[in-house]
Amino acid sequence: MTQNQQTAKRKPGTPGRFSRWIQRTMNARTSRKIHAGRDKLMGMDVLVLQTRGRRSGEPRETPLAWFPDGDNAWLVVASGGGSQHPDWHANLMAHPTQATVAFPGRDPLPVTPETLTGPTRTEAWHRITTTQPRLAKYQSKSPRRYPVIRLTPR
């Protein structure tokens, strides 16, 4: 099967096998850096979201930018860079009671995710895009509305 035939079988906007491998490799590398104490990436605060695979049940780690939400909560955006929600979002929604976050140099902390809606989401999105305008630019190029998730300690 040629590369063009493989590409033709995928839905537009979905990553191929090679790009998924690159993404997993880069996520693993970034997660290691965060666990080792790096707290910023591309000028944003970062954490490692730990979830369970929705189908496999295997542990998954995803480095994410986070934004403060009061004294004891964090906001993350499920942008996924394209036309569909990222895998970590589906895993988090499938197993919300098994989610933890790891901050640089600290032990994982169990969290409860909440997808924001209505005025709460609008206000949070405004704070996020004021801090990081590039997210508003990404959102403007996507047909779907990026979920904003509040993570609070359990």
C-alpha positions as a LaTeX table, in Angstrom:
\begin{tabular}{lrrr}
\hline
Residue & $x$ (\AA) & $y$ (\AA) & $z$ (\AA) \\
\hline
Met1 & 0.00 & 0.00 & 0.00 \\
Thr2 & 1.41 & 3.38 & $-0.97$ \\
Gln3 & 1.60 & 6.39 & 1.32 \\
Asn4 & $-1.17$ & 8.10 & $-0.67$ \\
Gln5 & $-3.45$ & 5.09 & $-0.21$ \\
Gln6 & $-2.79$ & 5.10 & 3.54 \\
Thr7 & $-3.51$ & 8.82 & 3.71 \\
Ala8 & $-6.71$ & 8.40 & 1.72 \\
Lys9 & $-8.09$ & 5.93 & 4.27 \\
Arg10 & $-7.70$ & 8.37 & 7.20 \\
Lys11 & $-10.26$ & 11.01 & 7.98 \\
Pro12 & $-8.97$ & 14.50 & 7.23 \\
Gly13 & $-7.29$ & 16.05 & 10.26 \\
Thr14 & $-6.48$ & 12.73 & 11.95 \\
Pro15 & $-2.84$ & 11.90 & 12.55 \\
Gly16 & $-1.16$ & 8.99 & 10.84 \\
Arg17 & 0.81 & 6.24 & 12.54 \\
Phe18 & 4.14 & 8.03 & 12.15 \\
Ser19 & 2.87 & 11.35 & 13.54 \\
Arg20 & 1.31 & 9.53 & 16.53 \\
Trp21 & 4.71 & 7.92 & 17.19 \\
Ile22 & 6.38 & 11.34 & 17.08 \\
Gln23 & 3.77 & 12.79 & 19.42 \\
Arg24 & 4.17 & 9.94 & 21.93 \\
Thr25 & 7.96 & 10.26 & 21.77 \\
Met26 & 7.88 & 14.02 & 22.31 \\
Asn27 & 5.30 & 13.71 & 25.12 \\
Ala28 & 7.49 & 11.14 & 26.89 \\
Arg29 & 10.56 & 13.36 & 26.54 \\
Thr30 & 8.69 & 16.43 & 27.81 \\
Ser31 & 7.16 & 14.47 & 30.72 \\
Arg32 & 10.64 & 13.36 & 31.79 \\
Lys33 & 11.81 & 16.98 & 31.78 \\
Ile34 & 8.84 & 18.06 & 33.89 \\
His35 & 9.37 & 15.22 & 36.38 \\
Ala36 & 13.02 & 16.29 & 36.57 \\
Gly37 & 12.02 & 19.83 & 37.55 \\
Arg38 & 11.39 & 21.86 & 34.39 \\
Asp39 & 8.33 & 24.01 & 35.05 \\
Lys40 & 7.97 & 25.99 & 31.81 \\
Leu41 & 7.73 & 25.11 & 28.14 \\
Met42 & 7.35 & 27.71 & 25.38 \\
Gly43 & 6.75 & 30.31 & 28.09 \\
Met44 & 3.86 & 28.40 & 29.69 \\
Asp45 & 3.60 & 26.65 & 33.05 \\
Val46 & 3.43 & 22.89 & 32.53 \\
Leu47 & 2.22 & 19.83 & 34.41 \\
Val48 & 1.91 & 16.14 & 33.60 \\
Leu49 & $-1.65$ & 14.83 & 33.46 \\
Gln50 & $-1.78$ & 11.15 & 34.33 \\
Thr51 & $-4.84$ & 9.22 & 33.11 \\
Arg52 & $-5.93$ & 5.67 & 32.24 \\
Gly53 & $-6.45$ & 4.70 & 28.62 \\
Arg54 & $-10.18$ & 4.55 & 27.91 \\
Arg55 & $-9.88$ & 1.26 & 26.03 \\
Ser56 & $-6.61$ & $-0.25$ & 27.20 \\
Gly57 & $-6.72$ & 0.75 & 30.86 \\
Glu58 & $-2.98$ & 1.43 & 30.59 \\
Pro59 & $-1.50$ & 4.45 & 32.40 \\
Arg60 & $-0.95$ & 7.47 & 30.18 \\
Glu61 & 1.05 & 10.67 & 30.76 \\
Thr62 & 0.50 & 13.89 & 28.87 \\
Pro63 & 2.41 & 17.14 & 29.40 \\
Leu64 & 0.03 & 20.11 & 29.33 \\
Ala65 & 0.12 & 23.85 & 29.79 \\
Trp66 & $-1.90$ & 24.94 & 32.79 \\
Phe67 & $-3.42$ & 28.19 & 33.95 \\
Pro68 & $-4.27$ & 29.08 & 37.56 \\
Asp69 & $-7.90$ & 29.10 & 38.66 \\
Gly70 & $-7.96$ & 30.51 & 42.14 \\
Asp71 & $-5.69$ & 29.23 & 44.89 \\
Asn72 & $-6.33$ & 25.53 & 44.47 \\
Ala73 & $-7.33$ & 24.65 & 40.91 \\
Trp74 & $-5.80$ & 24.53 & 37.44 \\
Leu75 & $-7.25$ & 25.01 & 33.98 \\
Val76 & $-6.18$ & 22.98 & 30.95 \\
Val77 & $-7.36$ & 23.30 & 27.35 \\
Ala78 & $-8.16$ & 20.27 & 25.17 \\
Ser79 & $-6.98$ & 21.88 & 21.95 \\
Gly80 & $-5.38$ & 18.81 & 20.42 \\
Gly81 & $-4.15$ & 20.92 & 17.53 \\
Gly82 & $-6.90$ & 20.00 & 15.14 \\
Ser83 & $-10.32$ & 18.76 & 14.26 \\
Gln84 & $-10.92$ & 16.38 & 17.16 \\
His85 & $-10.47$ & 16.32 & 20.91 \\
Pro86 & $-7.09$ & 14.93 & 22.00 \\
Asp87 & $-6.80$ & 11.37 & 23.30 \\
Trp88 & $-6.00$ & 12.57 & 26.82 \\
His89 & $-9.39$ & 14.32 & 26.94 \\
Ala90 & $-11.25$ & 11.11 & 26.05 \\
Asn91 & $-9.19$ & 9.18 & 28.62 \\
Leu92 & $-9.87$ & 11.79 & 31.32 \\
Met93 & $-13.62$ & 11.79 & 30.65 \\
Ala94 & $-13.75$ & 7.96 & 30.59 \\
His95 & $-11.90$ & 7.56 & 33.91 \\
Pro96 & $-12.23$ & 10.87 & 35.80 \\
Thr97 & $-11.64$ & 9.31 & 39.23 \\
Gln98 & $-8.23$ & 7.98 & 38.21 \\
Ala99 & $-6.70$ & 11.28 & 37.12 \\
Thr100 & $-3.67$ & 12.82 & 38.78 \\
Val101 & $-1.40$ & 15.75 & 38.02 \\
Ala102 & 2.32 & 15.91 & 38.60 \\
Phe103 & 4.09 & 19.24 & 38.95 \\
Pro104 & 7.85 & 19.58 & 38.56 \\
Gly105 & 9.65 & 17.96 & 41.45 \\
Arg106 & 6.45 & 16.99 & 43.34 \\
Asp107 & 4.52 & 13.77 & 43.87 \\
Pro108 & 1.37 & 13.18 & 41.78 \\
Leu109 & $-1.80$ & 14.71 & 43.20 \\
Pro110 & $-5.25$ & 13.14 & 42.60 \\
Val111 & $-7.62$ & 15.57 & 40.88 \\
Thr112 & $-11.25$ & 15.85 & 39.87 \\
Pro113 & $-11.88$ & 17.17 & 36.34 \\
Glu114 & $-14.80$ & 19.44 & 35.49 \\
Thr115 & $-15.55$ & 20.60 & 31.95 \\
Leu116 & $-16.51$ & 24.27 & 32.12 \\
Thr117 & $-19.57$ & 25.55 & 30.28 \\
Gly118 & $-21.52$ & 28.76 & 29.84 \\
Pro119 & $-20.32$ & 31.98 & 31.47 \\
Thr120 & $-17.79$ & 30.10 & 33.63 \\
Arg121 & $-16.06$ & 28.77 & 30.51 \\
Thr122 & $-16.27$ & 32.14 & 28.77 \\
Glu123 & $-14.61$ & 33.91 & 31.71 \\
Ala124 & $-11.92$ & 31.21 & 32.05 \\
Trp125 & $-11.26$ & 31.25 & 28.28 \\
His126 & $-10.82$ & 35.02 & 28.38 \\
Arg127 & $-8.22$ & 34.73 & 31.18 \\
Ile128 & $-6.41$ & 31.93 & 29.32 \\
Thr129 & $-6.26$ & 33.74 & 25.98 \\
Thr130 & $-5.21$ & 36.99 & 27.64 \\
Thr131 & $-2.25$ & 35.10 & 29.08 \\
Gln132 & $-1.55$ & 33.04 & 25.93 \\
Pro133 & $-3.02$ & 34.71 & 22.78 \\
Arg134 & $-1.76$ & 31.85 & 20.61 \\
Leu135 & $-4.59$ & 29.66 & 21.96 \\
Ala136 & $-7.18$ & 32.13 & 20.61 \\
Lys137 & $-5.40$ & 31.98 & 17.26 \\
Tyr138 & $-5.51$ & 28.15 & 17.26 \\
Gln139 & $-9.19$ & 28.22 & 18.25 \\
Ser140 & $-10.03$ & 30.58 & 15.40 \\
Lys141 & $-8.70$ & 28.01 & 12.91 \\
Ser142 & $-10.68$ & 25.07 & 14.31 \\
Pro143 & $-14.33$ & 24.27 & 13.63 \\
Arg144 & $-14.80$ & 22.84 & 17.13 \\
Arg145 & $-14.89$ & 24.63 & 20.47 \\
Tyr146 & $-11.95$ & 23.66 & 22.67 \\
Pro147 & $-13.02$ & 22.22 & 26.02 \\
Val148 & $-11.67$ & 23.99 & 29.09 \\
Ile149 & $-11.23$ & 21.65 & 32.04 \\
Arg150 & $-10.81$ & 22.67 & 35.67 \\
Leu151 & $-8.70$ & 20.27 & 37.73 \\
Thr152 & $-9.20$ & 20.47 & 41.48 \\
Pro153 & $-7.46$ & 18.39 & 44.15 \\
Arg154 & $-9.47$ & 15.44 & 45.40 \\
\hline
\end{tabular}
